[in-house]
Amino acid sequence: MKKLLFLISSAIVVIVFACTKENHMSNHHSDKDTCYIHDTICAPVDSQKLLVDRNWNINEHRFVENNILYHYKRDASGNTVEFPNDVIRFNNDHTGTYITNDGYTFTFNWQYSGAGKNKIEFTIQNYLDGYPGSGSSQDVLWENVVIDGDFLRYAEIYTKSTGTPIICSVERIELTN
């Protein structure tokens, strides 16, 4: 009887530890995600392939500056700030282009920081608080980067030339003309 009980207990332990539940996330993409279609495993999605060579326009942008909340939602009324023309583009060679809402174009170099490709650091060249500034640059950090289909979401952190820290919640989309 003891042998039978030991055998059944051992089998239960083996089954419990051998069978693990997988989290099937069909829309969230990072370099470690795998897609599933009707329990068929597909190739992992490379977040860099989803990020680069696309013009990312702001869809929604929220930030606080000097204790004032600013908000922009594309095609919505009641915005406290406007970003309909703000576009950023990442290139596969780790360079990129940023076009401000006012039409100024800047270049930058970017890189992933940390494991998981969910943080991006870049430095915008000749940039001074949204305007051309010869010799100036702006360091920007994007955290919690998620590319979900045609949406790019992240928290943006930077410090203005005045020393004012800015933290934003941003959602971008790829607009087709």
N, CA, C and O atoms as a DFTB+ gen file, in Angstrom:
708 C
 N C O
     1  1       0.822      -1.189       0.000
     2  2       0.000       0.000       0.000
     3  2       0.868       1.255       0.000
     4  3       0.580       2.222      -0.705
     5  1       1.963       1.226       0.822
     6  2       2.858       2.380       0.881
     7  2       3.536       2.604      -0.469
     8  3       3.717       3.746      -0.894
     9  1       3.909       1.523      -1.139
    10  2       4.555       1.645      -2.447
    11  2       3.596       2.249      -3.466
    12  3       3.999       3.083      -4.277
    13  1       2.355       1.845      -3.431
    14  2       1.356       2.371      -4.345
    15  2       1.111       3.859      -4.089
    16  3       1.015       4.643      -5.033
    17  1       1.011       4.244      -2.828
    18  2       0.822       5.643      -2.465
    19  2       2.027       6.472      -2.898
    20  3       1.862       7.581      -3.406
    21  1       3.244       5.945      -2.701
    22  2       4.457       6.641      -3.126
    23  2       4.486       6.791      -4.644
    24  3       4.849       7.851      -5.153
    25  1       4.111       5.749      -5.364
    26  2       4.097       5.778      -6.820
    27  2       3.088       6.804      -7.346
    28  3       3.398       7.542      -8.281
    29  1       1.901       6.860      -6.768
    30  2       0.884       7.822      -7.186
    31  2       1.340       9.243      -6.870
    32  3       1.176      10.143      -7.693
    33  1       1.912       9.452      -5.681
    34  2       2.409      10.784      -5.304
    35  2       3.517      11.235      -6.235
    36  3       3.542      12.393      -6.651
    37  1       4.426      10.347      -6.567
    38  2       5.524      10.682      -7.481
    39  2       4.992      11.041      -8.858
    40  3       5.477      11.984      -9.483
    41  1       4.007      10.305      -9.332
    42  2       3.426      10.588     -10.647
    43  2       2.754      11.958     -10.655
    44  3       2.866      12.701     -11.630
    45  1       2.058      12.290      -9.574
    46  2       1.399      13.602      -9.486
    47  2       2.441      14.712      -9.500
    48  3       2.250      15.714     -10.189
    49  1       3.538      14.563      -8.760
    50  2       4.603      15.568      -8.734
    51  2       5.194      15.752     -10.122
    52  3       5.405      16.883     -10.560
    53  1       5.462      14.664     -10.812
    54  2       6.027      14.735     -12.160
    55  2       5.063      15.447     -13.105
    56  3       5.489      16.295     -13.889
    57  1       3.794      15.123     -13.046
    58  2       2.806      15.742     -13.924
    59  2       2.689      17.223     -13.642
    60  3       2.643      18.030     -14.571
    61  1       2.641      17.600     -12.355
    62  2       2.503      19.017     -11.988
    63  2       3.692      19.815     -12.488
    64  3       3.508      20.899     -13.040
    65  1       4.891      19.320     -12.313
    66  2       6.074      20.076     -12.718
    67  2       6.362      19.980     -14.208
    68  3       7.026      20.860     -14.756
    69  1       5.891      18.955     -14.868
    70  2       6.141      18.817     -16.303
    71  2       5.160      19.625     -17.137
    72  3       5.490      20.036     -18.249
    73  1       3.970      19.855     -16.623
    74  2       2.949      20.576     -17.369
    75  2       2.830      21.985     -16.812
    76  3       2.306      22.188     -15.717
    77  1       3.309      22.935     -17.556
    78  2       3.199      24.328     -17.128
    79  2       2.248      25.048     -18.057
    80  3       2.146      24.720     -19.239
    81  1       1.560      26.021     -17.518
    82  2       0.611      26.806     -18.311
    83  2       1.365      27.923     -19.015
    84  3       2.162      28.622     -18.389
    85  1       1.126      28.098     -20.300
    86  2       1.749      29.174     -21.067
    87  2       0.787      30.335     -21.174
    88  3      -0.426      30.146     -21.262
    89  1       1.335      31.541     -21.167
    90  2       0.534      32.740     -21.339
    91  2       0.507      33.073     -22.830
    92  3       1.530      33.470     -23.389
    93  1      -0.621      32.922     -23.464
    94  2      -0.749      33.169     -24.898
    95  2      -1.169      34.609     -25.108
    96  3      -2.332      34.959     -24.909
    97  1      -0.227      35.441     -25.511
    98  2      -0.498      36.852     -25.767
    99  2      -0.422      37.074     -27.259
   100  3       0.670      37.083     -27.827
   101  1      -1.546      37.250     -27.896
   102  2      -1.552      37.321     -29.347
   103  2      -1.207      38.693     -29.892
   104  3      -0.756      38.787     -31.034
   105  1      -1.399      39.776     -29.119
   106  2      -1.185      41.109     -29.662
   107  2       0.054      41.804     -29.133
   108  3       0.594      42.676     -29.814
   109  1       0.523      41.456     -27.951
   110  2       1.671      42.128     -27.361
   111  2       2.956      41.550     -27.956
   112  3       3.124      40.331     -27.996
   113  1       3.852      42.408     -28.414
   114  2       5.052      41.944     -29.098
   115  2       6.297      42.419     -28.375
   116  3       6.403      43.595     -28.027
   117  1       7.229      41.527     -28.150
   118  2       8.588      41.871     -27.747
   119  2       9.462      40.765     -28.304
   120  3       8.959      39.825     -28.920
   121  1      10.751      40.866     -28.095
   122  2      11.635      39.892     -28.734
   123  2      11.460      38.490     -28.159
   124  3      11.975      37.536     -28.743
   125  1      10.755      38.325     -27.039
   126  2      10.582      37.019     -26.439
   127  2       9.190      36.446     -26.664
   128  3       8.930      35.300     -26.295
   129  1       8.309      37.207     -27.253
   130  2       6.945      36.741     -27.450
   131  2       6.859      35.765     -28.606
   132  3       7.648      35.805     -29.551
   133  1       5.898      34.907     -28.501
   134  2       5.606      33.951     -29.548
   135  2       4.125      34.046     -29.837
   136  3       3.318      34.168     -28.916
   137  1       3.758      33.992     -31.104
   138  2       2.341      34.053     -31.425
   139  2       1.780      32.636     -31.505
   140  3       2.499      31.680     -31.797
   141  1       0.485      32.524     -31.242
   142  2      -0.196      31.247     -31.298
   143  2      -1.441      31.406     -32.146
   144  3      -2.217      32.340     -31.945
   145  1      -1.637      30.511     -33.084
   146  2      -2.848      30.490     -33.897
   147  2      -3.424      29.090     -33.751
   148  3      -2.864      28.119     -34.260
   149  1      -4.541      28.996     -33.056
   150  2      -5.198      27.709     -32.811
   151  2      -4.198      26.674     -32.301
   152  3      -4.106      25.565     -32.827
   153  1      -3.453      27.060     -31.263
   154  2      -2.471      26.204     -30.597
   155  2      -1.286      25.810     -31.474
   156  3      -0.553      24.882     -31.134
   157  1      -1.088      26.500     -32.596
   158  2       0.084      26.277     -33.430
   159  2       1.083      27.381     -33.124
   160  3       0.739      28.561     -33.181
   161  1       2.306      27.015     -32.802
   162  2       3.315      27.999     -32.455
   163  2       3.924      28.581     -33.721
   164  3       4.354      27.842     -34.607
   165  1       3.959      29.908     -33.806
   166  2       4.552      30.610     -34.937
   167  2       5.933      31.105     -34.524
   168  3       6.334      30.947     -33.371
   169  1       6.639      31.687     -35.439
   170  2       7.965      32.234     -35.146
   171  2       7.836      33.446     -34.216
   172  3       6.861      34.191     -34.309
   173  1       8.811      33.650     -33.318
   174  2       8.785      34.821     -32.452
   175  2       8.795      36.110     -33.275
   176  3       9.364      36.156     -34.366
   177  1       8.165      37.145     -32.746
   178  2       8.084      38.435     -33.422
   179  2       9.247      39.297     -32.959
   180  3       9.461      39.440     -31.756
   181  1       9.996      39.871     -33.880
   182  2      11.120      40.747     -33.561
   183  2      10.605      42.178     -33.446
   184  3      10.127      42.749     -34.426
   185  1      10.702      42.758     -32.245
   186  2      10.160      44.101     -32.036
   187  2      10.852      45.142     -32.895
   188  3      10.227      46.136     -33.264
   189  1      12.131      44.948     -33.229
   190  2      12.814      45.928     -34.071
   191  2      12.199      45.963     -35.466
   192  3      12.086      47.031     -36.068
   193  1      11.800      44.802     -35.982
   194  2      11.159      44.780     -37.302
   195  2       9.834      45.521     -37.274
   196  3       9.445      46.132     -38.269
   197  1       9.134      45.472     -36.142
   198  2       7.868      46.190     -36.013
   199  2       8.080      47.687     -35.842
   200  3       7.217      48.479     -36.221
   201  1       9.211      48.085     -35.279
   202  2       9.492      49.488     -34.965
   203  2      10.010      50.277     -36.163
   204  3       9.554      51.393     -36.413
   205  1      10.958      49.708     -36.905
   206  2      11.697      50.469     -37.913
   207  2      10.931      50.628     -39.220
   208  3      10.003      49.884     -39.538
   209  1      11.379      51.650     -39.965
   210  2      10.869      51.937     -41.310
   211  2       9.365      52.227     -41.328
   212  3       8.667      51.898     -42.288
   213  1       8.885      52.843     -40.258
   214  2       7.484      53.250     -40.166
   215  2       7.441      54.693     -39.654
   216  3       8.252      55.083     -38.814
   217  1       6.506      55.469     -40.158
   218  2       6.309      56.837     -39.675
   219  2       5.276      56.795     -38.553
   220  3       4.091      56.567     -38.795
   221  1       5.739      57.016     -37.321
   222  2       4.901      56.930     -36.136
   223  2       4.389      58.318     -35.768
   224  3       5.167      59.186     -35.371
   225  1       3.082      58.525     -35.900
   226  2       2.425      59.792     -35.568
   227  2       1.799      59.685     -34.181
   228  3       1.390      58.602     -33.760
   229  1       1.726      60.806     -33.478
   230  2       1.100      60.785     -32.159
   231  2      -0.407      60.614     -32.313
   232  3      -1.063      61.337     -33.063
   233  1      -0.932      59.642     -31.584
   234  2      -2.372      59.432     -31.509
   235  2      -2.917      60.012     -30.204
   236  3      -3.978      60.637     -30.180
   237  1      -2.172      59.792     -29.122
   238  2      -2.560      60.355     -27.829
   239  2      -1.297      60.651     -27.029
   240  3      -0.337      59.880     -27.041
   241  1      -1.323      61.783     -26.337
   242  2      -0.135      62.246     -25.611
   243  2      -0.600      62.954     -24.342
   244  3      -1.401      63.888     -24.397
   245  1      -0.087      62.497     -23.195
   246  2      -0.398      63.129     -21.908
   247  2       0.913      63.416     -21.186
   248  3       1.817      62.580     -21.154
   249  1       1.000      64.620     -20.604
   250  2       2.179      64.933     -19.798
   251  2       1.857      66.058     -18.828
   252  3       0.906      66.817     -19.016
   253  1       2.674      66.145     -17.788
   254  2       2.554      67.205     -16.792
   255  2       3.821      68.037     -16.861
   256  3       4.932      67.507     -16.831
   257  1       3.641      69.356     -16.955
   258  2       4.770      70.276     -16.933
   259  2       4.410      71.432     -16.009
   260  3       3.379      72.083     -16.181
   261  1       5.267      71.676     -15.034
   262  2       5.017      72.723     -14.036
   263  2       3.629      72.576     -13.400
   264  3       2.896      73.553     -13.248
   265  1       3.288      71.348     -13.035
   266  2       2.015      71.019     -12.367
   267  2       0.778      71.284     -13.225
   268  3      -0.319      71.424     -12.686
   269  1       0.930      71.354     -14.531
   270  2      -0.203      71.517     -15.447
   271  2      -0.284      70.269     -16.322
   272  3       0.702      69.861     -16.935
   273  1      -1.476      69.668     -16.369
   274  2      -1.692      68.486     -17.190
   275  2      -2.035      68.908     -18.613
   276  3      -2.945      69.707     -18.832
   277  1      -1.293      68.361     -19.580
   278  2      -1.550      68.605     -20.989
   279  2      -2.036      67.295     -21.611
   280  3      -1.597      66.210     -21.229
   281  1      -2.946      67.416     -22.571
   282  2      -3.497      66.236     -23.209
   283  2      -3.780      66.510     -24.682
   284  3      -4.295      67.566     -25.048
   285  1      -3.430      65.530     -25.517
   286  2      -3.747      65.577     -26.946
   287  2      -4.303      64.223     -27.353
   288  3      -3.725      63.186     -27.026
   289  1      -5.417      64.228     -28.062
   290  2      -5.985      63.035     -28.674
   291  2      -6.316      63.380     -30.114
   292  3      -7.068      64.318     -30.376
   293  1      -5.753      62.619     -31.054
   294  2      -5.947      62.878     -32.480
   295  2      -7.442      62.943     -32.814
   296  3      -8.232      62.106     -32.378
   297  1      -7.797      63.948     -33.588
   298  2      -9.167      64.149     -34.075
   299  2     -10.194      64.375     -32.960
   300  3     -11.389      64.167     -33.165
   301  1      -9.728      64.800     -31.782
   302  2     -10.655      65.060     -30.674
   303  2     -10.723      66.559     -30.385
   304  3      -9.792      67.303     -30.695
   305  1     -11.813      66.984     -29.798
   306  2     -11.920      68.381     -29.371
   307  2     -11.514      68.467     -27.900
   308  3     -11.494      67.460     -27.192
   309  1     -11.195      69.664     -27.457
   310  2     -10.833      69.865     -26.056
   311  2      -9.378      69.593     -25.735
   312  3      -9.015      69.523     -24.560
   313  1      -8.530      69.439     -26.747
   314  2      -7.104      69.228     -26.488
   315  2      -6.498      70.478     -25.863
   316  3      -6.888      71.598     -26.195
   317  1      -5.542      70.284     -24.957
   318  2      -4.839      71.413     -24.355
   319  2      -3.519      71.695     -25.058
   320  3      -2.860      72.694     -24.770
   321  1      -3.136      70.828     -25.970
   322  2      -1.923      70.972     -26.768
   323  2      -2.170      70.219     -28.071
   324  3      -3.003      69.313     -28.111
   325  1      -1.459      70.581     -29.134
   326  2      -1.681      69.941     -30.435
   327  2      -0.408      69.264     -30.944
   328  3       0.681      69.833     -30.864
   329  1      -0.555      68.044     -31.468
   330  2       0.559      67.294     -32.055
   331  2       0.169      66.583     -33.351
   332  3       0.674      65.485     -33.587
   333  1      -0.687      67.131     -34.200
   334  2      -1.136      66.373     -35.374
   335  2      -0.042      66.098     -36.403
   336  3      -0.187      65.182     -37.212
   337  1       1.037      66.859     -36.395
   338  2       2.095      66.697     -37.402
   339  2       3.380      66.106     -36.832
   340  3       4.366      65.985     -37.560
   341  1       3.401      65.739     -35.571
   342  2       4.581      65.189     -34.900
   343  2       4.798      63.753     -35.378
   344  3       3.917      62.907     -35.228
   345  1       5.978      63.478     -35.955
   346  2       6.282      62.160     -36.531
   347  2       7.689      61.739     -36.126
   348  3       8.614      62.551     -36.127
   349  1       7.841      60.477     -35.784
   350  2       9.170      59.932     -35.515
   351  2       9.340      58.662     -36.339
   352  3       8.399      57.890     -36.521
   353  1      10.566      58.463     -36.836
   354  2      10.875      57.289     -37.670
   355  2      12.207      56.707     -37.218
   356  3      13.211      57.416     -37.151
   357  1      12.212      55.429     -36.914
   358  2      13.421      54.703     -36.541
   359  2      13.905      53.909     -37.739
   360  3      13.113      53.261     -38.424
   361  1      15.205      53.958     -37.992
   362  2      15.797      53.198     -39.091
   363  2      16.514      51.976     -38.536
   364  3      16.922      51.959     -37.374
   365  1      16.663      50.967     -39.364
   366  2      17.300      49.722     -38.948
   367  2      18.760      49.908     -38.546
   368  3      19.283      49.116     -37.763
   369  1      19.431      50.939     -39.067
   370  2      20.843      51.186     -38.735
   371  2      21.006      51.998     -37.448
   372  3      22.091      52.516     -37.183
   373  1      19.954      52.114     -36.654
   374  2      19.937      52.813     -35.363
   375  2      20.091      54.325     -35.492
   376  3      20.593      54.985     -34.582
   377  1      19.660      54.865     -36.621
   378  2      19.507      56.307     -36.784
   379  2      17.999      56.564     -36.896
   380  3      17.204      55.627     -36.961
   381  1      17.627      57.826     -36.916
   382  2      16.213      58.119     -37.057
   383  2      15.968      59.576     -37.376
   384  3      16.892      60.388     -37.395
   385  1      14.712      59.896     -37.626
   386  2      14.293      61.252     -37.956
   387  2      13.101      61.609     -37.079
   388  3      12.174      60.817     -36.908
   389  1      13.144      62.815     -36.530
   390  2      12.032      63.325     -35.735
   391  2      11.564      64.636     -36.349
   392  3      12.362      65.554     -36.534
   393  1      10.277      64.729     -36.667
   394  2       9.694      65.956     -37.215
   395  2       8.714      66.494     -36.180
   396  3       7.755      65.819     -35.807
   397  1       8.968      67.724     -35.717
   398  2       8.105      68.318     -34.702
   399  2       6.787      68.753     -35.323
   400  3       6.637      68.786     -36.544
   401  1       5.858      69.077     -34.479
   402  2       4.558      69.552     -34.936
   403  2       4.687      70.822     -35.767
   404  3       3.862      71.079     -36.644
   405  1       5.736      71.631     -35.490
   406  2       5.974      72.872     -36.238
   407  2       6.735      72.646     -37.539
   408  3       7.016      73.603     -38.261
   409  1       7.074      71.392     -37.852
   410  2       7.720      71.078     -39.117
   411  2       9.235      71.062     -39.098
   412  3       9.853      70.892     -40.149
   413  1       9.863      71.235     -37.927
   414  2      11.321      71.149     -37.849
   415  2      11.738      69.678     -37.878
   416  3      11.133      68.835     -37.216
   417  1      12.785      69.386     -38.660
   418  2      13.265      68.015     -38.795
   419  2      14.606      67.867     -38.094
   420  3      15.511      68.683     -38.268
   421  1      14.716      66.806     -37.296
   422  2      15.940      66.528     -36.538
   423  2      16.331      65.073     -36.752
   424  3      15.485      64.226     -37.042
   425  1      17.617      64.794     -36.605
   426  2      18.111      63.420     -36.688
   427  2      18.500      62.951     -35.287
   428  3      18.744      63.755     -34.387
   429  1      18.550      61.645     -35.131
   430  2      18.968      61.081     -33.849
   431  2      19.574      59.708     -34.060
   432  3      19.402      59.080     -35.105
   433  1      20.292      59.259     -33.036
   434  2      20.819      57.906     -32.954
   435  2      20.097      57.224     -31.808
   436  3      19.854      57.845     -30.773
   437  1      19.752      55.956     -31.978
   438  2      18.990      55.263     -30.951
   439  2      19.572      53.889     -30.666
   440  3      20.330      53.325     -31.456
   441  1      19.181      53.369     -29.491
   442  2      19.593      52.028     -29.101
   443  2      18.615      51.487     -28.067
   444  3      17.967      52.248     -27.349
   445  1      18.519      50.166     -28.002
   446  2      17.763      49.536     -26.928
   447  2      18.623      49.570     -25.680
   448  3      19.845      49.455     -25.765
   449  1      18.002      49.727     -24.527
   450  2      18.732      49.628     -23.271
   451  2      18.045      48.586     -22.404
   452  3      16.817      48.521     -22.352
   453  1      18.827      47.790     -21.739
   454  2      18.269      46.737     -20.913
   455  2      17.838      45.544     -21.747
   456  3      17.844      45.582     -22.977
   457  1      17.468      44.501     -21.055
   458  2      17.026      43.278     -21.724
   459  2      15.569      43.416     -22.149
   460  3      14.802      44.154     -21.529
   461  1      15.199      42.722     -23.181
   462  2      13.804      42.648     -23.572
   463  2      13.352      43.665     -24.591
   464  3      12.197      43.624     -25.016
   465  1      14.208      44.568     -24.998
   466  2      13.865      45.583     -26.005
   467  2      12.611      46.363     -25.634
   468  3      11.815      46.709     -26.506
   469  1      12.429      46.643     -24.340
   470  2      11.285      47.445     -23.929
   471  2      11.698      48.839     -23.444
   472  3      10.880      49.590     -22.913
   473  1      12.983      49.174     -23.635
   474  2      13.488      50.521     -23.365
   475  2      14.305      50.983     -24.564
   476  3      15.115      50.232     -25.109
   477  1      14.078      52.236     -24.967
   478  2      14.824      52.813     -26.086
   479  2      15.395      54.141     -25.633
   480  3      14.688      54.969     -25.057
   481  1      16.676      54.340     -25.894
   482  2      17.335      55.615     -25.614
   483  2      17.732      56.239     -26.938
   484  3      18.206      55.549     -27.840
   485  1      17.536      57.555     -27.056
   486  2      18.021      58.237     -28.250
   487  2      18.387      59.672     -27.916
   488  3      17.899      60.248     -26.943
   489  1      19.255      60.233     -28.742
   490  2      19.721      61.609     -28.582
   491  2      19.392      62.368     -29.856
   492  3      19.883      62.040     -30.936
   493  1      18.550      63.394     -29.714
   494  2      18.150      64.221     -30.852
   495  2      19.198      65.305     -31.029
   496  3      19.479      66.055     -30.095
   497  1      19.781      65.395     -32.226
   498  2      20.869      66.328     -32.516
   499  2      20.347      67.722     -32.872
   500  3      19.307      67.861     -33.516
   501  1      21.088      68.759     -32.440
   502  2      20.779      70.162     -32.765
   503  2      19.344      70.532     -32.402
   504  3      18.648      71.206     -33.162
   505  1      18.920      70.081     -31.232
   506  2      17.545      70.232     -30.763
   507  2      17.552      70.973     -29.434
   508  3      18.312      70.630     -28.528
   509  1      16.704      71.989     -29.321
   510  2      16.603      72.751     -28.082
   511  2      15.119      73.004     -27.796
   512  3      14.529      73.954     -28.312
   513  1      14.533      72.147     -26.973
   514  2      13.137      72.286     -26.545
   515  2      12.161      72.443     -27.713
   516  3      11.266      73.287     -27.675
   517  1      12.342      71.622     -28.747
   518  2      11.413      71.617     -29.868
   519  2      11.817      72.474     -31.045
   520  3      11.129      72.496     -32.066
   521  1      12.931      73.184     -30.915
   522  2      13.378      74.093     -31.979
   523  2      14.833      73.810     -32.318
   524  3      15.550      73.205     -31.520
   525  1      15.277      74.242     -33.498
   526  2      16.689      74.067     -33.845
   527  2      17.586      74.787     -32.846
   528  3      17.338      75.934     -32.473
   529  1      18.618      74.094     -32.430
   530  2      19.602      74.659     -31.507
   531  2      20.965      74.105     -31.852
   532  3      21.327      73.023     -31.389
   533  1      21.726      74.822     -32.652
   534  2      23.025      74.349     -33.124
   535  2      23.908      73.942     -31.947
   536  3      24.154      74.727     -31.031
   537  1      24.374      72.699     -31.994
   538  2      25.251      72.187     -30.945
   539  2      24.507      71.634     -29.736
   540  3      25.116      70.988     -28.883
   541  1      23.219      71.873     -29.647
   542  2      22.429      71.335     -28.538
   543  2      21.949      69.933     -28.878
   544  3      21.884      69.554     -30.047
   545  1      21.619      69.179     -27.861
   546  2      21.047      67.856     -28.085
   547  2      20.097      67.532     -26.935
   548  3      20.170      68.129     -25.861
   549  1      19.218      66.589     -27.179
   550  2      18.235      66.184     -26.172
   551  2      18.287      64.681     -26.004
   552  3      18.048      63.938     -26.956
   553  1      18.600      64.225     -24.795
   554  2      18.566      62.805     -24.475
   555  2      17.145      62.433     -24.085
   556  3      16.508      63.121     -23.287
   557  1      16.655      61.341     -24.653
   558  2      15.284      60.893     -24.407
   559  2      15.316      59.408     -24.060
   560  3      16.061      58.629     -24.654
   561  1      14.494      59.038     -23.089
   562  2      14.345      57.631     -22.714
   563  2      12.885      57.241     -22.876
   564  3      11.993      57.920     -22.367
   565  1      12.645      56.146     -23.586
   566  2      11.316      55.547     -23.668
   567  2      11.356      54.265     -22.855
   568  3      12.209      53.406     -23.079
   569  1      10.430      54.136     -21.909
   570  2      10.333      52.926     -21.103
   571  2       8.997      52.246     -21.371
   572  3       8.059      52.855     -21.885
   573  1       8.937      50.974     -21.010
   574  2       7.709      50.187     -21.168
   575  2       7.180      50.259     -22.599
   576  3       5.981      50.421     -22.826
   577  1       8.088      50.137     -23.549
   578  2       7.726      50.208     -24.964
   579  2       6.963      48.943     -25.357
   580  3       7.421      47.822     -25.136
   581  1       5.788      49.159     -25.944
   582  2       4.956      48.053     -26.427
   583  2       4.515      48.388     -27.843
   584  3       3.954      49.454     -28.096
   585  1       4.773      47.471     -28.758
   586  2       4.287      47.612     -30.126
   587  2       3.207      46.567     -30.305
   588  3       3.462      45.365     -30.234
   589  1       2.000      47.047     -30.537
   590  2       0.826      46.197     -30.591
   591  2       0.125      46.458     -31.918
   592  3      -0.698      47.367     -32.028
   593  1       0.457      45.655     -32.922
   594  2      -0.118      45.883     -34.251
   595  2       0.348      47.210     -34.805
   596  3       1.541      47.407     -35.039
   597  1      -0.579      48.118     -35.014
   598  2      -0.243      49.429     -35.554
   599  2      -0.103      50.487     -34.473
   600  3      -0.100      51.677     -34.788
   601  1       0.011      50.098     -33.215
   602  2       0.162      51.034     -32.113
   603  2       1.534      50.897     -31.464
   604  3       2.040      49.789     -31.288
   605  1       2.126      52.027     -31.113
   606  2       3.384      52.090     -30.383
   607  2       3.091      52.868     -29.105
   608  3       2.713      54.038     -29.167
   609  1       3.261      52.231     -27.946
   610  2       2.967      52.871     -26.660
   611  2       4.214      52.861     -25.793
   612  3       5.006      51.918     -25.821
   613  1       4.375      53.947     -25.009
   614  2       5.564      54.054     -24.161
   615  2       5.410      55.193     -23.162
   616  3       4.530      56.044     -23.290
   617  1       6.283      55.186     -22.170
   618  2       6.450      56.318     -21.254
   619  2       7.727      57.027     -21.685
   620  3       8.774      56.397     -21.830
   621  1       7.639      58.334     -21.888
   622  2       8.791      59.125     -22.352
   623  2       9.306      59.979     -21.203
   624  3       8.532      60.616     -20.489
   625  1      10.629      59.984     -21.034
   626  2      11.253      60.731     -19.950
   627  2      12.410      61.548     -20.517
   628  3      13.282      61.021     -21.207
   629  1      12.400      62.853     -20.213
   630  2      13.505      63.717     -20.616
   631  2      13.503      64.954     -19.735
   632  3      12.567      65.182     -18.968
   633  1      14.552      65.746     -19.850
   634  2      14.665      66.993     -19.096
   635  2      14.871      68.127     -20.082
   636  3      15.772      68.080     -20.919
   637  1      14.027      69.150     -19.976
   638  2      14.142      70.311     -20.861
   639  2      15.409      71.102     -20.528
   640  3      16.017      70.889     -19.479
   641  1      15.798      71.996     -21.402
   642  2      17.022      72.789     -21.185
   643  2      16.911      73.666     -19.936
   644  3      17.932      74.081     -19.386
   645  1      15.693      73.953     -19.484
   646  2      15.479      74.753     -18.273
   647  2      15.656      73.936     -17.005
   648  3      15.618      74.478     -15.900
   649  1      15.852      72.630     -17.162
   650  2      15.977      71.742     -16.007
   651  2      14.658      71.105     -15.604
   652  3      14.621      70.323     -14.654
   653  1      13.585      71.418     -16.297
   654  2      12.273      70.868     -15.987
   655  2      12.179      69.419     -16.468
   656  3      12.306      69.147     -17.662
   657  1      11.954      68.489     -15.531
   658  2      11.784      67.091     -15.951
   659  2      10.397      66.873     -16.537
   660  3       9.411      67.423     -16.046
   661  1      10.331      66.065     -17.592
   662  2       9.070      65.767     -18.263
   663  2       8.893      64.251     -18.317
   664  3       9.808      63.516     -18.689
   665  1       7.707      63.803     -17.941
   666  2       7.334      62.395     -18.073
   667  2       6.017      62.363     -18.839
   668  3       5.049      63.017     -18.453
   669  1       5.990      61.604     -19.915
   670  2       4.822      61.556     -20.799
   671  2       4.319      60.124     -20.935
   672  3       5.075      59.163     -20.790
   673  1       3.053      60.009     -21.211
   674  2       2.447      58.755     -21.637
   675  2       2.015      58.978     -23.077
   676  3       1.222      59.876     -23.360
   677  1       2.542      58.154     -23.996
   678  2       2.333      58.418     -25.419
   679  2       1.854      57.153     -26.129
   680  3       2.294      56.041     -25.838
   681  1       0.942      57.364     -27.064
   682  2       0.536      56.320     -27.984
   683  2       0.695      56.874     -29.387
   684  3       0.168      57.942     -29.699
   685  1       1.417      56.156     -30.233
   686  2       1.606      56.556     -31.624
   687  2       0.966      55.525     -32.539
   688  3       0.791      54.363     -32.171
   689  1       0.621      55.975     -33.739
   690  2       0.067      55.094     -34.752
   691  2       0.761      55.385     -36.066
   692  3       1.328      56.460     -36.260
   693  1       0.711      54.417     -36.966
   694  2       1.233      54.631     -38.300
   695  2       0.079      55.080     -39.183
   696  3      -0.874      54.333     -39.406
   697  1       0.175      56.305     -39.680
   698  2      -0.866      56.823     -40.564
   699  2      -0.464      56.541     -42.000
   700  3       0.696      56.708     -42.377
   701  1      -1.426      56.116     -42.787
   702  2      -1.179      55.922     -44.213
   703  2      -1.907      57.023     -44.962
   704  3      -3.042      57.366     -44.628
   705  1      -1.266      57.565     -45.954
   706  2      -1.871      58.662     -46.721
   707  2      -2.741      58.155     -47.831
   708  3      -3.324      58.948     -48.570
